[in-house]
Amino acid sequence: MLIDHMSPRAVFLLCLILLTGCSLPGAVAPSPVVLEATSSPVEFPVSTPLEQPTATSPLAETPAPTSANAVSATGKHYTLQAIFDYLGHTLAVSETVEYTNNSPDALSELQLAVEANRWEGSFVLESLTWGGGEAVSNYELESNRLLIPLPQPLQPGDSLALLVAYTLNLPAIPVSTESIRPLPYGYTARQTNLVDWYPFVAPYRSGQGWLLHAAGTFGEHQVYDVADYDVEISLHQPVEGLVIAASAPAETSGSAYRYHLAGARNFVWSASHLYTVRSMQVGDVMVTSYFFPGEARAGEQVLLDSGEALRLYSRLFSPYPYPSLSVVEADFPDGMEYNSLFFLSNSFYTLYDGTPQGYLTIITAHETAHQWWYSLVGSDQALEPWLDEAMCTYSERIFYEYIYPDLLDWWWAFRIDPYQPSGIIDGSIYDYGNMRTYRDSVYLHGAQFLEQLRLGAGDQAFFAFLQDYAARLSNQQTTTTDFFAIFQEHSGMELDVLLDDYFSSVHK
């Protein structure tokens, strides 16, 4: 375990005020080893029928989200200045939130998601002021919700600014067991992960209100609008060999690392004194793999597979809109997606056998697909998780179809068949009794459903739908209603019988 060198909070805040004048050497910019990407033409495939889906038993109905208009990417801007104590596991942050009301409703309050507050003692609010300097006189902070009544209603088209100063005391990420599935936020002996680390304004939808959900036992509950980000990170003290992986390329000035990311769902980063770095240029995108000592073979394979997936999905779905993609080995289970960065469990690296027949390649393809189905096309991950998870699981099938065509049948037999998936696919994360039922229904049975859509519509219509769906809902929030409206424009399929097998009655 690393030694605690945390300085008093007052010193942190003083340094934060003087941030632009601080010079705190110690972090190093990665020195990437650039690998060559392969290039091959992409044609629409001929669909290969695989396992036929089985009928399902519907669960109880839950309220269905309604289709909503998009909030402009320019409606939210986050400016974050942070002093990072890697050894002390703390972060002192000054944040400015600029928010424009792009809804048709006058807003009487502002609701922000504060995910760090879910960990006791992790989020310490130092000050909360309006852009004009007036202190926020009343607010409620409970669990992951910060509710701020507005002094006067914020009319449609009007804007406000909110200044938030806080300290993050990062929690230790526990060792994964059968009963404990730790989240990525916090630190281990090898890395520190800053995910959902800043308060952000929850999406507001007319007729629905603020889309800010409580955490579930499994699955993701956060809902994100697109926003613009300017982030500056400085080190509290030098740390030899420290490398930072982030959602955007860094510009360095002394010890300061500056990032700009436009039109993104979130900004995340990870730091380690042990990362090895490998990079590959794919078109205009720099793909980078960050991995621990002893995992070079797996780390380089992740780089190649994520690069191929990015190239493929950019051609079949829509062009990748960001300048970089980072893949980070993680000391927690499974994979986890964020904008322009995703994590892969260390277990995938240690079990890698030198072939693409394993979860290292499967989950790499899955998490790369989240850059389209989650990041580019947003959705309510709590109420309609199938819209990103089923789509990403089926994107795995497309990846193997193109990149490892001889293994396509193997993928289906390994990934889908053993679990005999069933259950409705359109439940919320709160509707399933356990993780396996959730996975089998949403991810695996969802992939079977999409295979049936493809077989029924034909390849030309199916892939035309995917491209149109990505184009029309780029930087927006989709719903099941949107999905089927666009699909039927391309297919004209009669879906009632198919929906009986896969969906609850709420969407019929």
N, C-alpha and C positions, 0 to 999 in steps of 0.2 A: 504494500500500500504506500502511496506517496505521502510525504511529510507535509503537514499543514503549515504553510507560511502566510496565512491570512493576516493582513494588517487591519487596523481599526476602520470601521465604516466611514468615519469622518475623513480619514486620509484618502480613502477611495473617492469620496465625493469631491474633495478638493482637487484631486488629480483629474477627475472627470471634467471639472470646470476649466482646467488648464490643458485639456486634451490636445489641442492643436499644437501646443508648444512643447509637449512631452517628447522625449527621445528615449525609448525603452528597447534597446536591441535585445535580440535573443531568438526570435523566430526566424526561420529560414524559408525562403521561397523554394518550392520544389524544383528539382532539376530533372525534368521528365526525360525518359528514354522514349523516343518516338518510333513506333512500329508502323509498318505499312499496312494499309487496309486493302482488301481485295475489292474488286469492282466487277459486277456482272449485271447484265440486263435483267429487268424484272418484267415478267409477263403475268397476266392473270392466270391462276392455276385452274386445272380441271378438278373439280371437287371429287374427293375420294370418300365414298360412304364408309362410315365407321360404325361404332356401336349404336344401336338404336336405343333411344331413351325409353324409360319405363314410366307408367302412369304414377301420379303422385296422390298423396292424401293431403288436402288443403288444411292449413292452420286457420286459427281465428283471424278475422279481418282486422286490419289496422287502418287508421286514416291515411288516405292517399294524398301525397303532395300534389299541388297543382302547378301547371306550367307557369313560368314567370319570365318577365322581361329581364334582360341583362343589365347589370350596373356597369357603367363605363370604367375602363381601366384607369382613367384619370380621376376618378372619384375618390381614391384613397392613395395617400402617400405617407410612407413611414421613413423617418430619418432617425437612425439609431447610432449613438456613440457609446462604446463600451470599453471598459478597462477590465481585462481578463487576467485573473490570478489562476493560472493552470495548476500550480502546486497546491494552492489553498482552496480550489474548487469553488470560487466565487466570481461574480461578474457584477460590476457597478455600471448601470445603464442610464443614459439620458435619452428619452424618446420623444419625438414630436410626431403627433398624429394629425394629418390634414385630411379632412373628410368633407365631401360634398354630398348633399342629399339628392340623389338621382331618382328617388321614388316620387310618385305623385302625391304623397301624403306629407303633411306637416308633422314633424317628429317632436314629441315632448320629452324624449329621453334618448340617451345613447347607451347601447349595451356592447361591452367589449368582452371577448374571450380572454381569460387569464389562466391558461392551462398550468403554468408553474405553481399556481396557488393550490392545486390539488395535492401537492406534497407539503406536509406540515412544516412550516418554517422556511420553505424554499423561496417564496416571494415576499419581500419586505418593501412595502410602499413607502417611499421617503417623502414625496410631495406630488401634488396633483393640481395643476393650474391651467386656466384658459390661456389662449394665445396672447391676450392683452395683459397678462400678468396677474389677474385676479385668481385667488385661491378657489378651488372648487369647494363650496361650502357643505355640500352633503352628497354622499354616495353610499352604495352598498356593495361590499365585496364578500362574496360567499362562494365557496367551491371554485368553479372555473368562470364565474360571472361577475363582472364589474358593471353595476348599473348607476348611471349618472343622470339625474333629472336635469333638464336644460333650463337655464334662466328664462328663456322664452322659446316658443316653438321654432324649430329650424324648418323654414319653408322650402318647398321644392326648388332646387337650383342653388340654394344658399350653402355656404361653407362655414366651417369652424376649424379651429386649431386647438389641440389639447397637448399639454406638456406633462410627461410622466417621468419621474425619477424613482428608481428602485434598485434594490440589490437582490441578486439571485444567489442563494446558498444551494449549490447543486447537490442533489441526493446521490448516494452510491447506487449504482445499478446492481441489483442482487443477482446471484447466480441462478440460472434457469433450472427449474425442477419440473416434475410432472404437475405440481400444483401452483407453481409460480412462473408466470410468463412476463418477464420484466419489459417495461417500455424503454425506448431509446434515450429519453431525457435523463441526463446526469453523467456520471463518470464511473469508469473502472480503473484498474491499475494501468491500463494501456491507452485509454482514450477518454475524451470528454465530448459529449454530443449535445449541441444546443438546437433543439427542435421545439417548435411552438414556445419559444423562449420569451417572446415579447407580447404584451397585450395588443390585440387587433380587434377592429370593429367587426362585429358579426354581420353577415348579410341581412339586409332588411328587405322583405317582400310584401308589397301591398296585399292585404287580405290574409296574410300569414303572420306578419310581425317579424320579430328577430329570430333568425335561424341559429340558435345557440342551444345545443343539446347537452344533456348530462352524459358522462362517460358510461359505456356499457361494460359488461364482463369481457367481451371480445369484440373485435371489429373496431373501425374508426368512427368517431362521433362528430368530428369537426367538419364544419362547412366553411369554405373560403370563397370570397370574391377575389378577383384579380386586383392588384395594386402595384404601385411603383415603390422601390426600395433604394435607399442610400444608407449604407452601413459602414461604420469605421470601427475597427477593433485594434486596440493597443494592449501591449503586455504590461502587467504590473511589475514583472521582473523577468530577466532573461531565462530561457529554458533551452538548453542545448539540443539542437536537432528538431525543434518543434515545427511541425507542418500543419497547416490549416487547409482542410477541404471545405468548399463552400458551394452555394448555389450559383455563383457567378465567378468569373475570373477576377483576381485581385490586382489592384494597383498599389504598389508599395511606396511608402515615403518614410524613410527612417525605420522605425518599428511599427508604423501604422499600416494597416491593411484596409484599403478602401474598396468598396464594392458598389456597383450600380446594377440593378435588375429591374426591368420594366415589364409590366403586364404579367405578373407571376402570382401564384396562389400563396406562396410563402417564401421565406428566406431562412435557410438552415445552414449549419456548419458543424464541423467536427475537427477536433485537434488531437494530435498525438506526437510524442517524441520518438515513436517507433515506426511510423508509416514509411514504406517504400512506395515510390511513385512511378507509374508507367503511363504514357500518354499516346494517343493516336489521333490524327486529324481525319475527320470524316466530313468531306465537303468544307463548309465554313465552321464546323463544330469541333471543338477540342474535347475528346473523350478521355477521361483520366481515371485510372484505377489506383486506389489506395489500399495497401494491404500490409499485414504484419510480417515480421521475419519468419523465414521458413516456408512461406506460402507463395513463392515467386511463380511456380508453375500454374497454380490456380489463379493467382492475381493477373497473370498475363492472359490466361484463357478468358477470364471475365472481361478483360479489355477487348479482346477480339470479338467475343459474342455480343457484348453490348454495342460495339461499333457496327457489327453486321445487322443487329436488330434495329438500331437507329437508322441506318441506311435503308433497310427494307420498309420499315413503317413510314418513313418519310415519303417513300414512293407510293405505297399502297394506301395510306391514310391521308396525310397532309405533310407539308414540310415542317421539320422541327424548328420552332421559332426562337430558340435561345442560343447563346454563343458557346455554351459548354454543357457537358454532362459528366458528373462525378459519381463513381461507384466506390463505396467505402465498406471494407470488411468491418464487422461489428461484433461486439461482445454481448449479444443478445440473440434470441432465436428468430428464425424466419427472415423475411425481407420486409422492408418498410420504405414506402415511396414518399418523396417530397419533390418540390419543384426543382428540376435540373440536378437533383442528387437523390440517390437511394442507397440504402444499406442492405448488405447481405450477411447472413449469419456466419460467424466463424466456423460453425459445424459444416457448412457447405464446402468451405475451403479444405478443411482437414480430411473430409471424406472423398475429395476429388480423386478419381482414379485415372485421370489422363484422357477420358473420353467424354463426349457430350451426353452420355447416358446416366444422368444423375441430376440432383436438384441444383447444383451449381449453375448449369446451363439453363435448366428449366426456369428457375426463379429469376435469373438474369433477364431472360426474354420477357417474363411476366412484369418485372419491375420497370424495365425499359418501356413497355407498352403503357404503363401508368403516366408516362409523359404526355400521352394523348388522352387516355381514358382516366381522368382525374385532374391532370394539370391543364391541358388545353381545353378539353370539354369537362367542365366541372359538374358536380352532382351533389346531392345530399347523401353523404356517406352513411349517415345513421338510418335514414328512413328508406333509402333505395340503394343499398350497397351493390346490388347486382349490376347496376349501370356502369360501374368501373371494374368490379372484381370478375364478373362473368366475361366481360369484354376482354380483360387482360388475360384471363385463362385461355380464351379462344385464340387470342393473339399468339399464345405459345404454340398452338396448333399450326397457325400460319407460319410462324418462324421455322419450325421443323420442316414444314412443307417445302420451304424454299432453301433453307440453309443446310439442313440435314435430311434430304428427302428419303433416303434409305431408312431413316429412323422414325418416319411418321407413324407407322403402325405401332412401333414400339412405344412411342410417346403416348398414344391413346391407351394402350394396354397397361402401361405403367402408371400413368397419371389419372386415368378415369376408371377403367374397368374394375380394378380390385375393390373399389369402395362402393360399387353398385349405388351410385348417388340417386337420391330421390328427395322429395319435399318441394314445397313451393319455392320459387327462386326470388320472389319479389317481397319477401318479408323484411322487416327492419332488423337492426342488430339486436333489438330487445325481444324479438319474437322467438328466437331459437334457444333451446334449453342448454346447449353445450357447444363447444367449439367444433366438434366433429360434425354435428348436425348442420351448423352454420356453413362450414366448409363444403360439405357434401351437397347442400342445397344451392347455395349462392354461387360458389366457384365452379363445381364440377357438373352439377345438373344444369347450371346456367350455360356451361360450354356445350352440353348436349343440345340444349334449346337452340343456341346459335347455329350449331351444325344443321339442325332441322330447318331453320330459316334459310340457310344457304342452299341446302338441297332443294327446298321448295321454290326459291326465287331464281336459282341459277347463278353461276359465278359472276356474269357480267352485271346483273342487277344488284347482287349482294355487295360487290366491291364498289360499284357506283354509289350505293347507299352509304357505305362507310366513308367515302370521300365527301359526299354531300353533307352527311351528318357532322363530320369534323369541321367542314368549312362554315356551315350555317350556325353552328353553336360554339365556334371558337371564342374563348374568353367569356363564355356565358355559363349558365347553369342549365343542365338538361333535366328532364323528367321522363318517366316511362311514357307519358302521353306524347312528348316530343319525339321520342324514339320511334314509336309505332306510326306516328303521323308521317314522318319522313320515310320510313321503311316502306309503307304502303304506296307512297308516291312512286317508288321504284319497282315494286314487285306486284302490286295488285292482288296479293295472296289473300285467301279467305283464312283467317287466323283463329276462328272460334274453337275448333276442335283442338288445335295445338295449344291454345291458352288454357283449355280445360286440364291439360296434363301438367302444366308448368306454373300457372299463376293462380293466385287467389281471385275470388270473384270481384274484388274491389276495382280491378282495372278492366272489366268486361263491359 
